[in-house]
């Protein structure tokens, strides 16, 4: 009876050990066996770091505060771009007052 108890404890310890080892290593040994040995860095891990194709978008400069923002996120008023509608209104009010002079 005591041997059976020891056997159960041993199996549980072995399971815990395997689980701990898998959790500690991000690259599981099972995944490495599945892939080919010749190409270790050829899997899907590299594609996860790919950036979204947003850099192709032109950057515009806010005429009030000078902050650069993507053209789709900026507010356009005439020939000027602004980071927000508030700055667009501020610039319009300021330009309108100066044009009088
Ligand atoms: Zn601004």
Backbone and ligand atoms as CSV (ligand in chain L), in Angstrom:
chain,resi,resn,atom,element,x,y,z
A,1,UNK,N,N,0.840,-1.204,0.000
A,1,UNK,CA,C,0.000,0.000,0.000
A,1,UNK,C,C,0.871,1.249,0.000
A,2,UNK,N,N,1.930,1.179,0.705
A,2,UNK,CA,C,2.804,2.342,0.780
A,2,UNK,C,C,3.501,2.582,-0.559
A,3,UNK,N,N,3.790,1.557,-1.293
A,3,UNK,CA,C,4.455,1.714,-2.592
A,3,UNK,C,C,3.527,2.412,-3.588
A,4,UNK,N,N,2.248,2.062,-3.494
A,4,UNK,CA,C,1.292,2.716,-4.408
A,4,UNK,C,C,1.242,4.220,-4.118
A,5,UNK,N,N,1.236,4.551,-2.842
A,5,UNK,CA,C,1.201,5.973,-2.468
A,5,UNK,C,C,2.450,6.693,-3.003
A,6,UNK,N,N,3.581,6.053,-2.853
A,6,UNK,CA,C,4.818,6.658,-3.364
A,6,UNK,C,C,4.756,6.808,-4.880
A,7,UNK,N,N,4.167,5.833,-5.544
A,7,UNK,CA,C,4.069,5.894,-7.008
A,7,UNK,C,C,3.199,7.082,-7.437
A,8,UNK,N,N,2.074,7.256,-6.730
A,8,UNK,CA,C,1.189,8.381,-7.068
A,8,UNK,C,C,1.906,9.712,-6.844
A,9,UNK,N,N,2.611,9.814,-5.748
A,9,UNK,CA,C,3.349,11.053,-5.459
A,9,UNK,C,C,4.396,11.299,-6.535
A,10,UNK,N,N,5.040,10.240,-6.955
A,10,UNK,CA,C,6.082,10.388,-7.973
A,10,UNK,C,C,5.482,10.859,-9.298
A,11,UNK,N,N,4.346,10.287,-9.659
A,11,UNK,CA,C,3.702,10.689,-10.927
A,11,UNK,C,C,3.265,12.143,-10.850
A,12,UNK,N,N,2.686,12.513,-9.734
A,12,UNK,CA,C,2.255,13.909,-9.594
A,12,UNK,C,C,3.446,14.854,-9.642
A,13,UNK,N,N,4.523,14.478,-9.002
A,13,UNK,CA,C,5.724,15.327,-9.015
A,13,UNK,C,C,6.273,15.441,-10.437
A,14,UNK,N,N,6.261,14.344,-11.171
A,14,UNK,CA,C,6.771,14.368,-12.544
A,14,UNK,C,C,5.897,15.278,-13.409
A,15,UNK,N,N,4.581,15.172,-13.221
A,15,UNK,CA,C,3.684,16.039,-13.998
A,15,UNK,C,C,3.950,17.502,-13.684
A,16,UNK,N,N,4.085,17.800,-12.395
A,16,UNK,CA,C,4.324,19.189,-11.987
A,16,UNK,C,C,5.642,19.693,-12.566
A,17,UNK,N,N,6.615,18.804,-12.575
A,17,UNK,CA,C,7.929,19.195,-13.099
A,17,UNK,C,C,7.836,19.527,-14.588
A,18,UNK,N,N,7.133,18.697,-15.342
A,18,UNK,CA,C,6.990,18.943,-16.786
A,18,UNK,C,C,6.244,20.249,-17.020
A,19,UNK,N,N,5.188,20.460,-16.229
A,19,UNK,CA,C,4.403,21.688,-16.418
A,19,UNK,C,C,5.242,22.917,-16.098
A,20,UNK,N,N,6.038,22.823,-15.038
A,20,UNK,CA,C,6.888,23.956,-14.659
A,20,UNK,C,C,7.935,24.232,-15.724
A,21,UNK,N,N,8.515,23.176,-16.259
A,21,UNK,CA,C,9.543,23.373,-17.286
A,21,UNK,C,C,8.937,23.989,-18.545
A,22,UNK,N,N,7.738,23.555,-18.894
A,22,UNK,CA,C,7.103,24.132,-20.093
A,22,UNK,C,C,6.749,25.589,-19.873
A,23,UNK,N,N,6.293,25.917,-18.668
A,23,UNK,CA,C,5.913,27.310,-18.392
A,23,UNK,C,C,7.136,28.210,-18.372
A,24,UNK,N,N,8.256,27.688,-17.898
A,24,UNK,CA,C,9.464,28.509,-17.812
A,24,UNK,C,C,10.062,28.806,-19.168
A,25,UNK,N,N,9.915,27.880,-20.103
A,25,UNK,CA,C,10.524,28.086,-21.417
A,25,UNK,C,C,9.465,28.545,-22.403
A,26,UNK,N,N,9.614,29.716,-22.973
A,26,UNK,CA,C,8.641,30.197,-23.968
A,26,UNK,C,C,8.600,29.314,-25.201
A,27,UNK,N,N,9.739,28.820,-25.600
A,27,UNK,CA,C,9.773,27.931,-26.759
A,27,UNK,C,C,9.714,26.494,-26.266
A,28,UNK,N,N,8.539,25.910,-26.359
A,28,UNK,CA,C,8.357,24.544,-25.871
A,28,UNK,C,C,9.182,23.578,-26.703
A,29,UNK,N,N,9.736,22.565,-26.051
A,29,UNK,CA,C,10.535,21.581,-26.798
A,29,UNK,C,C,9.686,20.817,-27.797
A,30,UNK,N,N,8.390,20.674,-27.524
A,30,UNK,CA,C,7.525,19.952,-28.458
A,30,UNK,C,C,7.423,20.712,-29.781
A,31,UNK,N,N,7.331,22.053,-29.702
A,31,UNK,CA,C,7.227,22.845,-30.920
A,31,UNK,C,C,8.531,22.773,-31.713
A,32,UNK,N,N,9.642,22.728,-30.997
A,32,UNK,CA,C,10.927,22.656,-31.688
A,32,UNK,C,C,11.091,21.347,-32.421
A,33,UNK,N,N,10.546,20.265,-31.833
A,33,UNK,CA,C,10.663,18.966,-32.504
A,33,UNK,C,C,9.817,18.942,-33.769
A,34,UNK,N,N,8.672,19.637,-33.716
A,34,UNK,CA,C,7.772,19.592,-34.866
A,34,UNK,C,C,8.417,20.279,-36.080
A,35,UNK,N,N,9.037,21.450,-35.839
A,35,UNK,CA,C,9.637,22.182,-36.937
A,35,UNK,C,C,10.928,21.537,-37.400
A,36,UNK,N,N,11.392,21.964,-38.549
A,36,UNK,CA,C,12.635,21.406,-39.077
A,36,UNK,C,C,13.832,21.957,-38.313
A,37,UNK,N,N,14.878,21.172,-38.223
A,37,UNK,CA,C,16.062,21.619,-37.503
A,37,UNK,C,C,16.817,22.700,-38.281
A,38,UNK,N,N,16.704,22.693,-39.580
A,38,UNK,CA,C,17.488,23.631,-40.387
A,38,UNK,C,C,17.002,25.066,-40.209
A,39,UNK,N,N,15.709,25.254,-39.983
A,39,UNK,CA,C,15.184,26.615,-39.889
A,39,UNK,C,C,14.532,26.894,-38.554
A,40,UNK,N,N,15.298,27.278,-37.539
A,40,UNK,CA,C,14.691,27.541,-36.227
A,40,UNK,C,C,13.930,28.870,-36.188
A,41,UNK,N,N,14.423,29.906,-36.841
A,41,UNK,CA,C,13.786,31.225,-36.798
A,41,UNK,C,C,12.899,31.441,-38.020
A,42,UNK,N,N,12.320,30.366,-38.495
A,42,UNK,CA,C,11.503,30.494,-39.708
A,42,UNK,C,C,10.028,30.342,-39.398
A,43,UNK,N,N,9.688,30.237,-38.114
A,43,UNK,CA,C,8.309,29.953,-37.737
A,43,UNK,C,C,7.448,31.195,-37.699
A,44,UNK,N,N,6.348,31.121,-36.942
A,44,UNK,CA,C,5.417,32.233,-36.882
A,44,UNK,C,C,5.826,33.252,-35.833
A,45,UNK,N,N,6.893,32.992,-35.073
A,45,UNK,CA,C,7.293,33.929,-34.020
A,45,UNK,C,C,7.766,35.244,-34.626
A,46,UNK,N,N,8.398,35.202,-35.784
A,46,UNK,CA,C,8.915,36.428,-36.381
A,46,UNK,C,C,7.806,37.309,-36.929
A,47,UNK,N,N,6.745,36.721,-37.437
A,47,UNK,CA,C,5.697,37.519,-38.058
A,47,UNK,C,C,4.906,38.302,-37.016
A,48,UNK,N,N,4.976,37.890,-35.733
A,48,UNK,CA,C,4.211,38.591,-34.706
A,48,UNK,C,C,4.782,39.975,-34.453
A,49,UNK,N,N,6.058,40.179,-34.748
A,49,UNK,CA,C,6.668,41.472,-34.483
A,49,UNK,C,C,6.511,42.422,-35.675
A,50,UNK,N,N,5.838,41.999,-36.692
A,50,UNK,CA,C,5.697,42.864,-37.864
A,50,UNK,C,C,4.788,44.046,-37.524
A,51,UNK,N,N,5.221,45.221,-37.918
A,51,UNK,CA,C,4.440,46.410,-37.604
A,51,UNK,C,C,3.314,46.586,-38.608
A,52,UNK,N,N,2.230,47.200,-38.171
A,52,UNK,CA,C,1.135,47.452,-39.114
A,52,UNK,C,C,1.576,48.442,-40.179
A,53,UNK,N,N,1.056,48.322,-41.385
A,53,UNK,CA,C,1.489,49.189,-42.504
A,53,UNK,C,C,0.931,50.591,-42.376
A,54,UNK,N,N,1.156,51.220,-41.244
A,54,UNK,CA,C,0.618,52.557,-41.032
A,54,UNK,C,C,1.665,53.617,-41.323
A,55,UNK,N,N,2.939,53.213,-41.441
A,55,UNK,CA,C,3.998,54.198,-41.643
A,55,UNK,C,C,3.942,54.793,-43.047
A,56,UNK,N,N,3.229,54.131,-43.937
A,56,UNK,CA,C,3.144,54.660,-45.299
A,56,UNK,C,C,2.288,55.911,-45.359
A,57,UNK,N,N,1.519,56.124,-44.296
A,57,UNK,CA,C,0.639,57.287,-44.281
A,57,UNK,C,C,1.457,58.564,-44.101
A,58,UNK,N,N,1.166,59.621,-44.830
A,58,UNK,CA,C,1.933,60.867,-44.689
A,58,UNK,C,C,1.637,61.544,-43.359
A,59,UNK,N,N,2.691,62.131,-42.787
A,59,UNK,CA,C,2.543,62.849,-41.520
A,59,UNK,C,C,2.368,64.336,-41.805
A,60,UNK,N,N,1.446,64.936,-41.077
A,60,UNK,CA,C,1.212,66.366,-41.254
A,60,UNK,C,C,1.498,67.070,-39.936
A,61,UNK,N,N,1.788,68.347,-40.022
A,61,UNK,CA,C,2.182,69.114,-38.841
A,61,UNK,C,C,1.052,70.055,-38.456
A,62,UNK,N,N,0.749,70.054,-37.166
A,62,UNK,CA,C,-0.288,70.948,-36.660
A,62,UNK,C,C,0.216,72.385,-36.763
A,63,UNK,N,N,-0.607,73.274,-37.314
A,63,UNK,CA,C,-0.188,74.658,-37.511
A,63,UNK,C,C,-0.211,75.441,-36.202
A,64,UNK,N,N,-0.816,74.903,-35.148
A,64,UNK,CA,C,-0.904,75.634,-33.875
A,64,UNK,C,C,0.199,75.188,-32.915
A,65,UNK,N,N,0.282,73.883,-32.653
A,65,UNK,CA,C,1.237,73.410,-31.656
A,65,UNK,C,C,2.427,72.710,-32.295
A,66,UNK,N,N,2.384,72.417,-33.582
A,66,UNK,CA,C,3.534,71.812,-34.248
A,66,UNK,C,C,3.643,70.326,-34.071
A,67,UNK,N,N,2.629,69.699,-33.527
A,67,UNK,CA,C,2.671,68.249,-33.328
A,67,UNK,C,C,2.446,67.549,-34.660
A,68,UNK,N,N,3.247,66.518,-34.913
A,68,UNK,CA,C,3.077,65.740,-36.135
A,68,UNK,C,C,2.072,64.618,-35.889
A,69,UNK,N,N,1.139,64.471,-36.802
A,69,UNK,CA,C,0.105,63.458,-36.660
A,69,UNK,C,C,-0.169,62.840,-38.029
A,70,UNK,N,N,-0.651,61.602,-38.038
A,70,UNK,CA,C,-1.038,61.000,-39.323
A,70,UNK,C,C,-2.133,61.813,-40.000
A,71,UNK,N,N,-2.094,61.801,-41.296
A,71,UNK,CA,C,-3.034,62.650,-42.029
A,71,UNK,C,C,-4.478,62.258,-41.758
A,72,UNK,N,N,-4.731,60.960,-41.537
A,72,UNK,CA,C,-6.107,60.536,-41.304
A,72,UNK,C,C,-6.600,60.974,-39.932
A,73,UNK,N,N,-5.674,61.110,-38.966
A,73,UNK,CA,C,-6.074,61.520,-37.621
A,73,UNK,C,C,-6.130,63.033,-37.465
A,74,UNK,N,N,-5.615,63.756,-38.413
A,74,UNK,CA,C,-5.554,65.208,-38.257
A,74,UNK,C,C,-6.804,65.856,-38.820
A,75,UNK,N,N,-6.997,67.108,-38.419
A,75,UNK,CA,C,-8.133,67.887,-38.908
A,75,UNK,C,C,-7.614,68.875,-39.939
A,76,UNK,N,N,-8.265,68.883,-41.074
A,76,UNK,CA,C,-7.813,69.766,-42.136
A,76,UNK,C,C,-8.755,70.958,-42.251
A,77,UNK,N,N,-8.133,72.138,-42.318
A,77,UNK,CA,C,-8.921,73.355,-42.484
A,77,UNK,C,C,-8.219,74.214,-43.523
A,78,UNK,N,N,-8.759,74.211,-44.725
A,78,UNK,CA,C,-8.100,74.940,-45.804
A,78,UNK,C,C,-6.826,74.232,-46.216
A,79,UNK,N,N,-5.716,74.930,-46.170
A,79,UNK,CA,C,-4.430,74.352,-46.551
A,79,UNK,C,C,-3.646,73.900,-45.326
A,80,UNK,N,N,-4.192,74.090,-44.125
A,80,UNK,CA,C,-3.473,73.769,-42.897
A,80,UNK,C,C,-4.037,72.494,-42.278
A,81,UNK,N,N,-3.150,71.784,-41.566
A,81,UNK,CA,C,-3.562,70.584,-40.823
A,81,UNK,C,C,-3.424,70.858,-39.335
A,82,UNK,N,N,-4.284,70.245,-38.564
A,82,UNK,CA,C,-4.263,70.438,-37.115
A,82,UNK,C,C,-4.408,69.093,-36.419
A,83,UNK,N,N,-3.879,69.049,-35.182
A,83,UNK,CA,C,-3.930,67.797,-34.432
A,83,UNK,C,C,-5.328,67.554,-33.892
A,84,UNK,N,N,-6.120,68.605,-33.745
A,84,UNK,CA,C,-7.463,68.437,-33.198
A,84,UNK,C,C,-8.354,69.554,-33.741
A,85,UNK,N,N,-9.650,69.360,-33.585
A,85,UNK,CA,C,-10.594,70.374,-34.066
A,85,UNK,C,C,-10.457,71.652,-33.249
A,86,UNK,N,N,-10.046,71.502,-31.990
A,86,UNK,CA,C,-9.896,72.692,-31.137
A,86,UNK,C,C,-8.796,73.604,-31.684
A,87,UNK,N,N,-7.700,72.999,-32.105
A,87,UNK,CA,C,-6.618,73.813,-32.657
A,87,UNK,C,C,-7.025,74.415,-34.007
A,88,UNK,N,N,-7.817,73.701,-34.758
A,88,UNK,CA,C,-8.272,74.237,-36.043
A,88,UNK,C,C,-9.128,75.485,-35.810
A,89,UNK,N,N,-10.000,75.410,-34.809
A,89,UNK,CA,C,-10.837,76.582,-34.505
A,89,UNK,C,C,-9.988,77.718,-33.962
A,90,UNK,N,N,-9.001,77.383,-33.136
A,90,UNK,CA,C,-8.147,78.431,-32.573
A,90,UNK,C,C,-7.349,79.135,-33.682
A,91,UNK,N,N,-6.836,78.318,-34.609
A,91,UNK,CA,C,-6.063,78.900,-35.700
A,91,UNK,C,C,-6.954,79.755,-36.587
A,92,UNK,N,N,-8.178,79.301,-36.823
A,92,UNK,CA,C,-9.094,80.069,-37.679
A,92,UNK,C,C,-9.437,81.401,-37.017
A,93,UNK,N,N,-9.672,81.353,-35.687
A,93,UNK,CA,C,-10.000,82.596,-34.978
A,93,UNK,C,C,-8.805,83.539,-34.993
A,94,UNK,N,N,-7.594,82.982,-34.769
A,94,UNK,CA,C,-6.401,83.830,-34.740
A,94,UNK,C,C,-6.112,84.419,-36.127
A,95,UNK,N,N,-6.241,83.586,-37.154
A,95,UNK,CA,C,-5.947,84.055,-38.512
A,95,UNK,C,C,-6.967,85.113,-38.926
A,96,UNK,N,N,-8.230,84.886,-38.517
A,96,UNK,CA,C,-9.247,85.839,-38.897
A,96,UNK,C,C,-8.988,87.203,-38.262
A,97,UNK,N,N,-8.523,87.203,-36.999
A,97,UNK,CA,C,-8.252,88.463,-36.337
A,97,UNK,C,C,-7.057,89.187,-36.951
A,98,UNK,N,N,-6.058,88.402,-37.394
A,98,UNK,CA,C,-4.854,89.034,-37.943
A,98,UNK,C,C,-5.087,89.542,-39.362
A,99,UNK,N,N,-5.975,88.877,-40.047
A,99,UNK,CA,C,-6.171,89.283,-41.441
A,99,UNK,C,C,-6.772,90.686,-41.528
A,100,UNK,N,N,-7.464,91.063,-40.465
A,100,UNK,CA,C,-8.076,92.395,-40.493
A,100,UNK,C,C,-7.025,93.504,-40.568
A,101,UNK,N,N,-5.874,93.251,-39.937
A,101,UNK,CA,C,-4.867,94.312,-39.899
A,101,UNK,C,C,-4.203,94.562,-41.240
L,1,ZN,ZN,ZN,-2.191,71.126,-32.262
